[in-house]
């Protein structure tokens, strides 16, 4: 092995370890840390970020990469991808001046603090200056990538390398039109009655369902946090969270299954990619495809309802599987993204995508955002926005300076449905297996067709390799159509 | 402020943050981490250690220190101590060649793994080669400090800067002689009956007693771990643990109070020292004096027994305060250090000190250690060692390459008694306050006389500043004498 490759691999392993420590600190902050620990944790995370950035953008990496450029033929396939991604990551990170990076971090932290207060008060005007600052900085960030066709593409590349705003728009426009029609059909059908399940029964169900999926205490933790999330500290140290609210029916179980999907992706990355720059999920969309596959295609599968219902029975609360399935697939256009049903959920995303593209390209002013939001909700979902709290103030992403993140939520739904169709074509219909809670064939198929690649394939090449086709909204529409026509 | 001081302070803040992240990772490993996460955590901690060491020993620090050497008069008192300790730490760290540091870390990790197996099997011969390697490396480490009067002094300086083996021996010899006599007196007195308290009542007592001491969920965590310990992620994020064992009587409560003492030290360091090299407890002995003050002088105070007993009553288990106090101050020479009574505990330490000095100076061979242990236990404690598991294999310290650590356990007992006598001389007898669970005067006195100095005073100067005398075994002997004469 060339010495430059050794040196590069050592640096990538170091960066991987630092990244894991950052995830530990973030996980702890959201699950374990006493609240007064927050200011010091801010310092600790900032130091870690600054040091990681310095190590990731150091000059010597360029020297190793230059040496290795001539050695392509001598490297094996994995090493070639290590070098290719290292070049890409190094180049992208070095384009951002240190001052801009610091300003971005500061504005994101301040934006979130301002947003929390403004959201509680329903006061968009109080949030607007911080949002405007974040938009300006996002434009400055995009300006560092003058080879992008559209400034938004430069932002999108941090979440989903290779996708463009034009490509996303070409997928989202027909998806939104079709979903709008299906939502109208659903409005004419009778609504399934809601469930009301005690928290104790929900807890029993979460534990039992996760155990069925293979969650064992030797290498998993399951905790509670206000917003469910997943953290992977290594392939054998996976931490998911969920939340329990009496009026959210099965959200606790579905959220736990969703996070399991994220976690399994990271757990099934092959060991030879661990502690390299290839050893994680390739993109936000690919990650969300995994969580959505488990949430929507397993958790909401009519056959799996029997498993959830049985486990809920074990919690002392009997429920009919058919009624359960009807309740968790009920279609009801709503104001809030995070409580949207599986059919209208992508419409919330399409709206956010349109608006953030307009903000970034400068065709929409921050002051006009609330009106554009209301118009969009009416056009896309047919609902009226009563106030900014239930409207433009509901999500933290823009407050945190995250532009280009939202599309992955809808792309994840779309890709999940494609993968599921292909999985059943390859491995057979999963109805019988799911009825008995057996997900082994699903785990194996995903490991082979998705997880094993790590970052070696970007989003669209990964979908093509796994399904034989480009990203395509057809399977998702086929999947949700029955929800509209009962 | 000179630019070199700015640069130095920035680096020290960075090192402080990295150190906090290391403590978080270690805390998580001992309380939360799923067991299969251990190998990856090893990589993460090694990376953090390597990076911290590189940042702490970098050439540029020497440049800043050289610049600041001429500026002494321009600096305020705190800045002068920042520079003084930075010079000392930088100089000490740079004396260790990178290869030796790596060998030490590796031998310590391997030593612990070998020891765990050897201890379970009671097989000293299986442990001996790993121990021999650790002893050799400790001697090599000591050799990097050729200005030390005795090689052991170089090791001791990492735990208690300024103390020497000669000074420790001068304290320990008369202490051991006096304690041996008191233990003999105790053997002639009637033994107090043991307690047997259900775990649920212990849990209630731990929670209630810690609440009395000021432990609140906004800035503390209380968890369970096999070996109780304390971690401070910042002054407002303190994490203590305890353990619950049915046959250990009040160990859970006393261990929690002990850890509280460590925690309070770090919490009461003044804010202007935070994120500097002065912002932590000054030494192992000083730290142990804080835990022992709370454990022995508060937790084992006859007046405080009423508080513990009341809280235990709240747990549904009634107990008489006098019986409780008698049980937790019972003297009974034993084989195992961690379950020793408060009078004979230092005798275990004196033995370990003698043996590790002999190992390090080369006057005792590893092969002869079990025999020396048995002889020492007979001489110092009057007990017969039945096997190496209950003898030389009981502690992890030497397996982990920690030579010079043990004295702090006994010095902590000694210093705690000195501080307590002075505290009561200054603030009055605490009997009435402790009977009602009021520890506010104790907290205030410790903040003013011990905690506020951070690392600005080393162990012996700190004791002199707080008590007006050098380290002195008299107060400890006065404290434990009543335990022998009932």
Boltz contact constraints between the chains, C-beta under 6 A:
constraints:
  - contact:
      token1: [A, 14]
      token2: [B, 47]
      max_distance: 6.0
  - contact:
      token1: [A, 17]
      token2: [B, 43]
      max_distance: 6.0
  - contact:
      token1: [A, 17]
      token2: [B, 44]
      max_distance: 6.0
  - contact:
      token1: [A, 17]
      token2: [B, 47]
      max_distance: 6.0
  - contact:
      token1: [A, 20]
      token2: [B, 44]
      max_distance: 6.0
  - contact:
      token1: [A, 21]
      token2: [B, 21]
      max_distance: 6.0
  - contact:
      token1: [A, 21]
      token2: [B, 44]
      max_distance: 6.0
  - contact:
      token1: [A, 34]
      token2: [B, 218]
      max_distance: 6.0
  - contact:
      token1: [A, 34]
      token2: [B, 219]
      max_distance: 6.0
  - contact:
      token1: [A, 34]
      token2: [B, 220]
      max_distance: 6.0
  - contact:
      token1: [A, 34]
      token2: [B, 221]
      max_distance: 6.0
  - contact:
      token1: [A, 34]
      token2: [B, 237]
      max_distance: 6.0
  - contact:
      token1: [A, 35]
      token2: [B, 218]
      max_distance: 6.0
  - contact:
      token1: [A, 36]
      token2: [B, 218]
      max_distance: 6.0
  - contact:
      token1: [A, 36]
      token2: [B, 219]
      max_distance: 6.0
  - contact:
      token1: [A, 36]
      token2: [B, 236]
      max_distance: 6.0
  - contact:
      token1: [A, 37]
      token2: [B, 233]
      max_distance: 6.0
  - contact:
      token1: [A, 37]
      token2: [B, 234]
      max_distance: 6.0
  - contact:
      token1: [A, 37]
      token2: [B, 236]
      max_distance: 6.0
  - contact:
      token1: [A, 37]
      token2: [B, 237]
      max_distance: 6.0
  - contact:
      token1: [A, 40]
      token2: [B, 234]
      max_distance: 6.0
  - contact:
      token1: [A, 43]
      token2: [B, 17]
      max_distance: 6.0
  - contact:
      token1: [A, 44]
      token2: [B, 17]
      max_distance: 6.0
  - contact:
      token1: [A, 44]
      token2: [B, 20]
      max_distance: 6.0
  - contact:
      token1: [A, 44]
      token2: [B, 21]
      max_distance: 6.0
  - contact:
      token1: [A, 47]
      token2: [B, 14]
      max_distance: 6.0
  - contact:
      token1: [A, 47]
      token2: [B, 17]
      max_distance: 6.0
  - contact:
      token1: [A, 218]
      token2: [B, 34]
      max_distance: 6.0
  - contact:
      token1: [A, 218]
      token2: [B, 35]
      max_distance: 6.0
  - contact:
      token1: [A, 218]
      token2: [B, 36]
      max_distance: 6.0
  - contact:
      token1: [A, 219]
      token2: [B, 34]
      max_distance: 6.0
  - contact:
      token1: [A, 219]
      token2: [B, 36]
      max_distance: 6.0
  - contact:
      token1: [A, 220]
      token2: [B, 34]
      max_distance: 6.0
  - contact:
      token1: [A, 221]
      token2: [B, 34]
      max_distance: 6.0
  - contact:
      token1: [A, 233]
      token2: [B, 37]
      max_distance: 6.0
  - contact:
      token1: [A, 234]
      token2: [B, 37]
      max_distance: 6.0
  - contact:
      token1: [A, 234]
      token2: [B, 40]
      max_distance: 6.0
  - contact:
      token1: [A, 236]
      token2: [B, 36]
      max_distance: 6.0
  - contact:
      token1: [A, 236]
      token2: [B, 37]
      max_distance: 6.0
  - contact:
      token1: [A, 237]
      token2: [B, 34]
      max_distance: 6.0
  - contact:
      token1: [A, 237]
      token2: [B, 37]
      max_distance: 6.0
